[in-house]
């Protein structure tokens, strides 16, 4: 989105977007976790297997990821992009900095650590600055802000029209929908960081998390007690098809019986929710379509699927 694809010389084993970059750039990381979310290996219930492997590796003091130092050296990068948000989701920043320091000349290390929408936008600009593309970064972030503003303006306009039709001045036609976003299924995590803000931009109220705070483990009973009007299943790293299968698997369990009375959506969390980049605005637009299809039209089925 910055027009810097030609600058990319290496990617992680998890990088899959844009697809042509994922196909053509060498991988410089790997993982010992075997329960991968590939089309061939993934199945409902894999969440528990992945969680068990992560916990076991942590117990052993082993790293969840490894960096291919030889390949990195041969690529001679001048900029490393890394993150300091989650040691489970990506390579530990300290490992990246250690390898960078061993290279000659040492590359610039750019760490992404935004936990809010504004933090993500700052990180986008930081990356653009590091690549000598400051003006492109400004243009990209400005465009993202415009899209967020359009969502809010359309919601405000629709509410105003509905209020006028009902003859109720200054009163919303209905309370904002109460939303729960599940980021992992076993154990169950409520999505944190920027996700509550995405829900708010889309015209909802997150009943499980606060903006900028880490994702947290929640008992199913807690989620039910929060009385969500809409439930989104968006496991970290899952496509919409995988999330849909996981949602169906969850809803089959007796403890989730209460959720069968709600609208339940599966989301492309991998592309829309859990990665801190420009596509979180796609996430807002998709959430808004799911919550207010009469205003925005139904969501793109490649991004969201109604389960119930």
N, C-alpha and C positions, 0 to 999 in steps of 0.2 A: 504493500500500500504506500510505501515511501518511494517506490521506484528504485529500490536498491537490490533487486534480486541478483544482479550480476556480481555483487560484492560478496555473496554468500558462498563460502568455500567448503564449509562442513556443517553438519547438523547432528542433533541427537537422534537416538533410535526411536524416540517418541514423536519427532517432528513429522507431521503428515499434511501440512497445509502451507502454501498451495501445493497441490498434488504433483505438479511437474517439478517443483524443487525437491520434494520428498523423494521422487524417483531418480533424480540425477545428481544429488550431492552425497558424498561419502558420510557415513555415520562415524562419529568420534566418541560415542558412548555406548554402553551396554548395561545389562542388568542380570543378576542371577535369578531373578524372580521368574518362575516358569509358567505361572498361571496368567499368561498374557491375554490381552483382550483382542486377539486377532480373530478374524472371521472363522478360522478353522478351529481355534482352541477355546473360544469363549462359549459359555453356556450359562443360563440362569444358575445362580449359586456360586459363580466364580468369585463374587465379592468376598465371601467368607474365606475361600482358599487364598486369595491374594492377601487379605488382612492377616491370615495365619502366617504366611511366609514373611511378610514385612515384620511382624512381631518377633518371629524366630530369629531373623537376621539381626534385628535390633538387640535381642537378648544376647546373641553371640558377639555383639560389637562389630559385626561385619557391615560393610558398606552396601547400600542398596543399588549403587551405580558404580561403574568404573569408566575411567577416561582412557582412551587409546592415545597414550603420549606419543608414540612413534608416528601415528597418522597425523596427529595435531602438529607435530614438529614439521612433518613434510609439507603440510599445507601452508605453513608460515603465516598464520593469521596476524593481523595488526590490531584487531578488536575482538575481545571475547564478550559475548552476551550471556549473563548468568542471572540467577535469582536468589533471593534470600527469604522467600515466603514459606517454603515447605520442603523439608528434606526427603519426604516420601514421594513427592511428585516429580522432583528433578534433582540433578546433581548438586551436592552441597557446595555452596559458594566458596568455602574454605579450600576445598580440593581444586576448584578452578583457579583460585588466586595462587595456590602453591605451584601449579603447573605453569601458569603464566609467568611467575617469577623465575622459573628455570629456563625460559626461552630467551634467546638473544636475537634481536632486541625484544624485551618483554612487551607483549601486546597490552593495549589499554583494556582494562576490565570494567565493563558497565554492568552494574547490579540493578536488577529490577526488584523493587520491594514495595510497590504501592498496594495498599490494602483497601482503598476506596476508589470510586470512579475518578475523582480528581487525581488520586495517586497514580492510577493507570495512565491517565492523560499526561501527567508529568513524566512518567517513564517513557512514553512514546516520544515526547519531545527530547528527552535525554538521549535516547538512541539516535534520533535524527541529528542531534548536535554532534554526537561522537562520530557519525558517518559523514559529517560535512554537509548535511542536508537540512539545516535549521529551518529554512523557509518552507520546505516540503513538509516538515513536521508541523509547523504552525498551520499550514493549509489543511493537513489531515485532521488535526485536533479541532480546528474551527468547523470543519465539515461534520465531525462527529457531534459537536455541540449543537449545530443546526438541526441535525436529525433528532436529538433528544428534545429540543425545543418544539419541534413539529409534533412529536407524540403528545406532549403536554398541551399544546395549543388545540390539537384535534379533540382531546378529551375534554378540555374546558369548553370548547365550542359545542360539543355534543351534550354536555351537561346543561349548558345554558339553554340550548334548544329544548331539551327535555323539561327543564324547569318552566320555561315559558309556556310550553304545551300543557303542563300540569297546573299552571297558574300559581306556582309557589315561588315567590321572589326570594332570592338569596339563600335558598335551601337546596342542598343536593338531593337529587331524585332518589338516591339510595346510598347506604353506607358503602365505603370502599370495600371491595372484597378482601377477606382475610386469607392470606396465602401462606402455605408451608412448602418449603423447597428442601427435598431430601437429597443430600449430596453423596451419600453412601448407604448401602442397604444392610450390611452385616459386618460390624455393628452399625446402627443407624446414626448418621451424622446429619445435623441441620446445616445447610450451606451458610457460610459466613462471608467475611471480607466484603466485597462489593455487591454481592448478590442481593442483600436487603435493599440496597439503593436501586438496583435494576428493577426490583419489584415495585418500589415507590415511583420510579419514573414511568412505569407501565400502568400506574393507577391502582396499585394494590397496597396492602399493608402486610409486611412480613411478621408473622406471629411467633417465630422461633428464634430469630437472630437480630443482632444489631450491626449497623454498618461499621466496617473496619475491624470487627472482632473475629477471632478465629472460628472456624467451623467446630461444632461441639457435638459430642455423643448425646443422644436423647433416647429415652425409653419411648416405646411406641405409645404407652399410656400418656406420656407428657404431650406428645403430638396431638393425640385425640383430645386431651384436656384443653389445648390451646384453641380448639374449635375453628379450624380452618374452613373456609368456604370452598377453597380449591387446593388441590394437592398436585405438586409438580415433582416427578421423579427424575432426577438429573445426576446420576452417579458420575463422579469425576472420571474423565477419560472415556466415557461411553458415547457411542453414536446413538441416534434416535431409535434405531432398530434394537440395539442392545438394551437401551433404557426401557423400551416397551416390553421386552421379554422379562426384564428384571421387575418391572412394575406388576406385570401379570403374576409373576411368581410371588411377590410380596402379598398381593391382594388375595391370593389363595389361602394364606395363613389365617387362622381364626382371630389372632390378635389385631389383624387389620380389617376386621369385618366392618367396623364403623366407617372406614374410608370408602367402602363400596357404595355408600350413599352420596358420595361427592363426585364432582367432575375431577377426574384424574388424568393428568397429561404426562407423557414421556417427552423429554427434551434431549436435543443434541447437546449435551453438556460439554462435550469435547470442543465443539465449535462456538458455543454461545455463552457459556456460563463460567467455566472454571479456569479458562486461560486468560490472563490479564493482557488484553490487546484490543485492537479496534473492533473486533467482532462482538465484544460485550454489548455494543449498541445494537447489533443484530439481535442479541438476546433480549434487549428491552422491547424492540419492535415485535419479536415473536411472543413474548409474554403479553404484551398489549393486545395482540391479535387473539390470543387464547382467552384473555379476560373480557375483551370487548369486541367480539367478532362483528357485531352490528355497526361498529365504528370503523374498524380497520380491515374487515374481511377475515376469513379463516386463516390460520397460520399455514405457512409452507409445509407440506407433509414431510419434507426432507429435514425439517427442523423441529417439528413438534407433532405428536400423534396423540389423539384422544383415546384413552383406554376405556373409560367409562363415561 
